[in-house]
Amino acid sequence: MTTKWEADPAASFARRLGKSSHALGQTSGNASCPDVWELDNGDIAVIGTDLTPDYAGRLPTGVSVDPGERLVIIPRATLVAAKTDIPDA
């Protein structure tokens, strides 16, 4: 039996995956989101726009957003920039 994964709130930010929003031209102020980060335990943190209510009624079959979870949207360019920093396995 596999145990359910749970996020570790004590994990720290280890390194940015990809380029900052400033480097990608996605922000013009002091704001630094959207962003993708690897945590010191290997998990990934995604900073983006919370659109959970907007997508709640149109999730694909078999997809759910459980209590305590949020559906976060990031620009495609943010994930593409992070791709080179994400290991294959």
C-alpha positions, -999 to +999 in steps of 0.1 A: +000+000+000+013+034-010+010+062+015-005+095+004+021+122-004+019+152+018+037+185+014+064+193+040+058+228+053+093+228+068+110+224+034+131+253+023+136+269-011+168+254-027+170+267-062+150+284-089+142+262-119+145+282-151+146+320-153+130+346-132+098+364-144+120+395-148+144+376-171+115+362-191+098+397-195+067+386-177+067+413-150+076+449-149+075+458-112+091+444-081+068+413-082+087+382-090+060+357-097+053+334-116+081+311-106+091+274-102+114+263-074+129+231-062+127+226-024+155+211-003+136+179-001+132+176-039+096+187-041+086+215-064+070+248-055+050+267-081+041+304-077+013+315-100-022+328-102-048+310-081-077+301-105-092+273-085-128+288-085-125+295-123-117+259-132-137+241-104-167+234-126-148+223-157-121+199-145-116+169-167-131+136-155-111+120-127-094+153-118-102+171-085-088+198-063-090+185-028-095+207+003-062+224+010-052+224-027-053+252-052-052+251-090-024+275-100-017+287-135+017+298-147+028+310-182+040+283-206+073+302-209+079+298-172+077+260-174+096+258-207+124+278-191+125+254-161+126+223-183+164+223-186+167+223-148+142+194-142+158+159-142+144+132-164+141+108-134 
